[in-house]
Each structure stands twice: as C-alpha cells, then as structure tokens.
Amino acid sequence: MKFTFNHFNFNVLNMQRSLEFYEQALGLHIARKHTAADGSFQLIYLEDDLGQFQLELTELKDRTEKYDLGECEFHLAFTSDHFEEAHRIHQEMGVICFENPGMGIYFIEDPDGYWIEIVPAKK
C-alpha cells in the first residue's frame, strides 16, 4: 500500500485576503473550489506550478473570531530557488515573523497567523 500527500488545510476568516496573500507571497493559484449548497462554507484549493500538493483554505461563513493556533508549532514549508529575492519580497510585504540565519531559513505569517517556513533550494 502506498500513500502520497494530497493537501493540508488552513481555516481562514477572509478568503479574499488569504487568496491575495498566497498569490503575492508564494505564487500559488487556485486549483479548484467548492461551496456548500447552503453557503455555510467555502473551500478553495491552492497549488504551485508543479501541482503535486495543495493547500486547502476553508472559510466558514458564520465564523467571526480568529482561530486559536496555539503556539504555532506546526507550519508549512516552501523551498525557494530564488531565496534572497523571496526574502526581499517578503520583507517588503512585512510578513517575515521569524528568522534563523544560522539555519539559513525564515518564516512568514499569513493573515490568519499561520507560519510558513521558507527554505533555500539545495545547491
């Protein structure tokens, strides 16, 4: 039996704000959408240009309070083949929330407080 990654979910308060962030910060684009028949929730799946893994954003229409993310000890990680340029863009966006120069990585924070690790491509 073989398993492969399919997707990971983040719950968001404002879908449009999140879509803009993920497109601008990481170049992700919409792969597919689903809206509940009663309109109570919306799912949008984002992917990179390779399309091998998706980030599912879930917006619950009646949710008004920010999600409790605990201590943010979980995160997604993205590899960048243009690490310095990515760092500059994220710095200009004001979304870098933690840097670890010793490890050569940094984290950005999305509009809902989720942390995303940025890792340089291996050379």
N, C-alpha and C positions, 0 to 999 in steps of 0.2 A: 504494500500500500504506500502511495506517495502523496504528500501534501505540498502545496505551494501557497505562498502568500497571495491573498486576494485583495483585502482592503483593511483600513484602520478607520475608526470613527472618532470625530470630534463633534460635540454638541455646541452649537453657536447661537448667539442671541439675535444677530442681524446678518442674514445670509448675504445681502449685497455687500456689506462692509467686509465680510470674510472673503468673498469671491475676489474683490478688488485687491485685498492684501495678498492672497495666494497667487494671483496672476502677476502682480507687480513684484513681490518679493522673491518668488520661486519659479515663475513662468509656467505654473500649472494651468490647465484648461479643462473645461467641462467635458466629461466623457458621456455622462448620462444623467437623467433627472427622474425623480418620481415624486408626485404629490399625492397625498392621501385623498381619497374620494370625498371625504368630508372637509378637506382643507386643514385638518388639525396639525399636519406636519409636512415638511418638505425634505427630501433627500437629494443632494447633488454630489455626484462622484467626480473627483478631480484626478487628473493623471498628468504625468510628464510626457515628453515626446516619445519615449520608449513604450509607454502603456503597459508596463508589466506589473504595476502596483497602483492601487487607487486610495485616495483619501476621501472618505465619505463625510460630508458635512450634513448634520441633522439640525433643522430648525423646527422647534416645537412652537406653534403659533401662539399658545397661551402662556408661554414662559416669559417672565419679565425680569427675573433675578439672575444675576451672574452665577454660573456653575461653580461649585466648590471644588477646586482642583487639588486640594490637599497641599502637599509640599512640592508639587510639580516634579516628582521623582521619576515620572515617565516622560517620554518625549519621542518624536520622530527624528530621524537624521537624514540629511540630504548631502550628497557628495557634489562638490563643485569643481569643474575643471578650470575655472577662472576664479580661484579663491580670493585673490586680492581685489578683483573687480567686484565680486559679490559682497565682500566686506565693505567696500566703499559705498555701494548702493544701499546696503542695509544700514550703514552709519548715517547716510543722508536721510533715510526714511525714519531714523530714530527708533529702530526696533531691536537693536542689539541690547540684550539684557544681561549677558554674562560672557566674559572672555577668559580663555585659559591659554595664554601664549605658550606656556610650557608644553602643552599637548598639541598646540597648533590648531585649535578649534575655537568656535564661538557659538553662542546661542542667540536666536531671535525670538521675540514673543509676538504671537498673533493677537488680534483684537480681543479675544476671549481669555487671554492669559496662558495659552498653551505654548510650551517651549519647543523650539525646533533647532536641532544641532546642525551646524554647517561644518563639514569635514572636507579638507582638500583632497583632490584626486591623488591616488598613489602614482608616483613617477617611476 
